[in-house]
Amino acid sequence: MDTNQHESALAQVSKPAISSISKLAAGGVVCMVLNFASGFTASAVILPFENQYVEPFYTPKAEAVWAATNSLPSSIRIFKVIPANYSTVALSNLTLLGGKADAKRGWMSFYQVMDEPQKLEGVPDKARAFELGTNLLTRLEIPLTELEREGQRLKAGYRPGWRGRFDKTTRTHVNEPCVMGVGFRRVLDGLLCYGQHVDMQFESQETLTHLEVKWHGLSPTGSHDAASPEQIIAWIKEGRARAHPIETTGSRWIKTADIKRVVIRNIQVVYDAGPNHGLFDSPPRYLYPYAGLLAEIEFSPGDVETLGLSCPITKAAMCGLSRKPAEFNILPRDFNGTPRAPEGGE
């Protein structure tokens, strides 16, 4: 597995929780210590993170501290998934490309295999791929207001590819770009929605060789109060959070019963359009929001690790209780192989 594949695999394991590791607060944070249980009882649904590889995170005796500084929404919506309403113009342009669509499942796609040319020409760089990509978004009538942004500009992710060859003239091995992928992710009410995106790939002569649009039709079912930090802490302590273990060489085996303190450092509220539980070729019936948390877990003074958690963000979409003791692997802070520093430092 190369570096890009490894990073992509880690990103898929715990999604918002792992992606927030770089946002850890350095200090000076006013912490809120909360040690009470919630008296709320709700009918449970299967939240998207429960379809991932997760473990129960039940630590009723551990001290819980809220130290996240990013803000929470005051309200949040749940969406019913309906067939996509792709326009006639979009479908006509897709047909001209040679692609196909399935409005019920909420996708458009196109794929072609090119013979590998001896000489690569016109493989777009990131700037040109962005231009080609946004032009295609317009032709498919993807609403730009529902795409992730950085400031006023659409945010794109890139996947460059390279091929190696032997140059007979210089008699050296050279690497040259052979493909550039570019992707755009959907947002709902400003919140990232995993599983909803537009991905495309360009090769020599700027030829489009791959297109994947995952874009459900959505109907809001209503607006609901988002949980407060106090409520989230209470739900964690009563057994509604799940941990995201990581299986890799050099991982650390932990027991939740050994955790003495949990500090929430960052939160990201997201949607996830993963398939129905157990029905991987079927779209979900609803898009439920949830919270991805970055937590520091302390086993003893100086023995602190970082762990990704997921939990509910509204009473209208609650997962069930899971109060089983759990044991699993996590990515340790000294994963790079350096000795563990005292007092939990880097």
Secondary structure, 3 states (H helix, E strand, C coil): CCHHHHHHHHHHHHCHHHHCHHHCCCCCCCCEECCCCCCCCCCECCCHHHHCCCEECCCCCCEEEECCCCCCCCEEEEEEEECCCCCHHHHHHHHHHCCEEECCCCEEEEECCCCCCCCCCCCCCHHHHHHHHHHHHHHCCCCHHHECEECCEECCEEEEEEEEEEECCCCEEEEEEEEEEEEEEEEECCEEEEEEEEEEEECHHHCEEEEEEECCEEEEEEEEECCCHHHHHHHHHCCCCEECCCCCCCCEEEEHHHCCEEEEEEEEEEEECCCECCECCCCCCEECEEEEEEEEEEEECCEEEEEEEEECCECCEECCCCCCCCEEEECCCCCCCCCCCHHHCC
